[in-house]
């Protein structure tokens, strides 16, 4: 039995329970879409019910990967650290909506919220491994697609500000993430729809905001490294869980809303950048940066934007040609492509570029390219075209 298929008997079926409507579509053996109408708590409960075996299997494989990255590192140890810092309690205070989803998922899976967050906030695990001498963001790419660094994400996008826009995003991470991708197509209790790409319902990594913007997400490998070099801690009494950013990004209705989301707290456990593509406005990019005083938020607007895995606003001496799986080279290559790109640049053209060197990593045993996603934006209608590998067809998901 293929363990990547979620509740096959429910595929393409509709369920109506407790005022919520749900539909599960198994697009491929790698990608499932959960279409759900109801509260975030109900969404979490439903995802945990229909994907329980798959999610628990994914957690087990994540645990095994941590042990390879750094002997002794495991999900239980991480969750105990999260317990000690009351990470879930902090998430409840900062994002009740995200906490409600995790609570529902926790009840269906019979796993503690902090254990689920220890997996969902996987950047913190990578940073913990890195600072303890294991695999992390610092390693250079090696031959035969066996890189130690999971950071080789590159995103780009543009808008004509007259109703048309597009984006392209490569999401690279752990080999365990090749399977078990779940796209949450969620219409909330107010009738507003967001689409969130996730691994196993736990790690959000891009999608569509409630306002109809494409959301392209990236890890800031240099900021976590800067904190490590300064002797900073990952989990502190004053830090807000990064899952707050991971979830709230999809609740925005205008690009500027994300600035308020980032500025709401001074310090976060991890460092992310989001590129927000609105068909009626300039493309916005935003980062949370490390500062010895807690944290800093940087953002900009442009007709076209590109982002790899290092800050566009704060340079660092250790970010060299090898850092973050050639982050500088990927940034330069994508900028060169975007200089010639127009709003009429086709899906085939941006996908071909995203699947070429130096952006494309391929699929190594430990790390590799999980998905390459093209976003087409027409007004507030967004189409996502998700590619995984040559053995699987492209998956089309939309917010309308």
Secondary structure by P-SEA (a helix, b strand, c coil): ccccccccccccbbbbcccbbbbbbcccccbbbbbbcccaaaaaaaaaaacaaaaaaaaaaaaaaaaaacccccaaaaaaaaaaaaaaaaaaaccaaaaaaaaaaaaaacccaaaaaaaaaaaaaaaaaaaacccccccccccccccccccbbbbbccccccccccbbbbbbcccccccbbbbbbccccccbbbbbbbcccccccbbbcccbbbbbbbbaaaaaaaaaaacccccccccccccccccccccccccaaaaaaaaccccccccbbbbbbbccccbbbbbbbbbccccccccccccbbbbccccccccccccccccccaaaaaaaaaaaaaaaccccccaaaaaaaaacccccccccccccccbbbbbbbcccbbbbbbbccccccbbbbbcc
